[in-house]
Amino acid sequence: MATAKTDKLIALDVHPNYAQDVSRYIRIVQSIACYENPTKQLRRIEKLKEDLKDPVKAQKAAFQLEAIGKAGIEPLRQRTESSRCGSTFPRCHLAGLSR
């Protein structure tokens, strides 16, 4: 998925789910947390679930949950099923994550 070319350059392979939305893929990559242990990740997921309810924070929270991967799917699924979800997290991306 990613290959370090130099100490300042990383080559990324774009996942097929993002082939038509590379800018979204870049946002997801930028949202990856480094050096996060499982306990901190669980705490962050709980905070991000709350952030999804705030229109100002929802998009950033959705990117971060998507970057987490499988553990972030359920909060995103719950939010997309909410009547107030809007277009923060397109269902097509959620379907791709669950595979």
N, C-alpha and C positions, 0 to 999 in steps of 0.2 A: 504494500500500500504506500509506504514512504521509504525513500532511499536518500541517505545523506550523501550529497555530491561533494560538498566542501563543508568547512565549519560555518559557512554562512548561507548555504544553499541546500534545500531539501527538495527532491523531486517527488511529487505526489501522483499516484494513479487515481483517477476519478472513478469512484464506484458507479456502476451502471445506473443505480437509482437516481444519481445526480447528473447524469450526462446532459440533460436538458436544462439544468439549473446549477451551473458550476459556481456561480457567485454564492449560492446557498451553501454549497459544499465548502467553500473557503470560509464562510462564517462559522460553520460547524467545526472545522479544523481549528480555527482561532478560539473556539470555546472549550477546547479540550483542557481539562485540569491536569497538571503534571504533579507527580509526587503526592497523590491523595490516597490515604489509607481507607479501608472499607468503612470505618467508623465515621470519618470525616465526610465520606461520600454520602452515607445515609443521612447525616445531618444536613448536608447541602441539598439533597433531594427533597427533604421536608421543607426547607426554606424555598426552594424553587417551585414546589407545589403551591405554596402561598403566593409567590410572585406571579404565577400564572393568572391569578385572580385580579391582579392590578394591571389595567390597560397600559400603563407607562412601562411596567417591567416585564410584561408577558412575552414579548418577542425575544428578548434576551434570555429569559428563563427557558423558553422553548428550545432555543439553540443549544443552551447548556445541557438540558435534559437529553436532547437528541445526541449530543456529543458523548454523553455517558454511555449510551447504547441500551442494551437490554434492560438494565435497571431503571432507565428513564422512560421506557415505553408505557407502562401502566399509568403514570401521572399524565402523560400526553394523551393517551387514549381516553381517560376520564374527562379531560378538558375538551377534547374534540367532540365528545358526546354531549357536552354542556350546551345549552341553548344560547349562551352568551359568548361562545368561543370565537366567533368571527373567523378570520383567515390567518390567525397567528401561526397555526401549524397545519398545513394542508394534509388532508387524509391520505393523499397519494404517498406522501413521505412516510406516514405512519404505517401504511400497508407494507412498504418496502423494508422498514425496520423490523417488522415482526417475522421476517423470513430468516 
